[in-house]
Amino acid sequence: MAYKLIAVDLDGTLFDDNKKVTPRVKRAIAAARAAGLHVVLATGRPLPGVSPLLKELDYAPEDFVICYNGSLVQTVGGEILKKVGMNKDEYLKLYEAVHATGAHFHVNAIDGLYTSDRDVSLYTTWESFHVGLQIKYRTPEEIIADEHIDIIKVMMIDEEAVVDASIPQLPAWVHTEFTTLRTEDFFYEFINRAAGKGTAVAAVAEKLGIKQDEVIAIGDSENDRSMIEWAGLGVAMGNARPELKPFADLIAPSNVEDGLAYIIEEYMLKTTA
């Protein structure tokens, strides 16, 4: 099979344990793109949070990137291909459900992070720094009333022990009406059930005229499962969470063994040579 597109998770997949792209991985990505193949980054971060990386990898404005765990698909230049966000009623229901557990909560919108917690969580501050989005304090009423706040996803954010204790307190409807993802020990995300990395990769492939069986998806965590299941070749990293591996067609070497480079070299570049 000649694979034409690979969708790539970042932490634990593209990055080594030092959050760096190794020389071999960087060479493999460059070689694939030079051969006319597509290497699409798929992340939970917004576009500003990956812009330095995209620049490092020499991506062009017309190249696609999957953000917010598949809720937003856009070009590096900012043109939106697909957006599956959340309406204000959904936001308010989740705000009240999470607030009742005592955990911190914030909104990820296109233009920033919105919190209604006067004592801003340390982890909201952490995310703001890492993804390049400004923190904005707004009451729930202000968030609902402001038509310019475009909500993409919302998050429970707190100490690991607080998140652990809060998740079982959430009403059952939360897990049926929304996709819930534990993306960090201190993050628990809620996204539209119509969103996800799998549907996002499908949208990019369709736009590029690439068939499902010509797509590889590679990752290491729960939020990568949908794209690994959808792709023609679903790959879990050697360092992937154990619960993810049964859903993969193939287990790659780990992120400290240049597993991503191995998959690109063996399953993409050799078929184009």
C-alpha positions, 0 to 999 in steps of 0.5 A: 500500500502506498500511503499518502498522508500521516496524521501525527500526535505531538506529545509522546509521538512527534516529540521525545521525552524532552519535548524535542523533535529529534534530527531523524524525525525531522529528516523523515518529515522533511523527506516525506513532504519533499516527496509530495506526501502529507504529514499533518499534525493532530493536537489538542493545542490551538494553532498559536500553541503549535506555530513555533513548531510549524515554523521549525518544520518549515510548514507552508501557510496552505498546509493543514493542522488539526487543533483542539483534538479535532474540533478545529481543522485549519491551515497554518495560515488560519483558514478554517476547513472544519469547526465543531465547537460548543454552543452556550447552553452546552457550555453552561450545563458543563460549567454547572456540572464541573463547578458542583464538584469543586474543580476549576474550569475554563473555556478554550475559545479561538481568541483565548482562555476564558475562566469564571474562577476569580482564583485562576487555576495554576493549570489555566496559567500553565496552559496559557503559557504553553499554547499562547492564548491570553487568559480572560476573566468573564462571568458565566453570564458574560460568556453567554451574552458575548456573541464574539466568544466562539467556544471550541472546547471546555476543560476541568483543570486542577490538581491531579487528586482534585480531577481524580475525585471530581470525575466520578461526581459528574452526572452520567449525561456528561459522558453521553452528550460529550466526548470526555478525554483525560489528556493530562493528569490535571486536564479533563476535556469535554468536546462535541461528540461530532468532533475528534481526531478521527473525523478531522483526519477524514476531513483533511483526507477528503479535501486532499483527495486521499482515500481512507486506506492511504492514510496512517495515523500515529499516537500514544494516548486516548485522544488519538484512538479515533484517528488510529481506528479510522486510518487505513493503518493505525499505529500506536507508539511503543510508549503508548498507554496500554489501553490504546494498543489493542486498537492499533494495527501496528506498534511502532518503536517508542518516541525515544527510539524515533518511532515516528521516523521509522513509520515514515521511512518504512511505510511511506518513503519506501513505497515512493522510492 
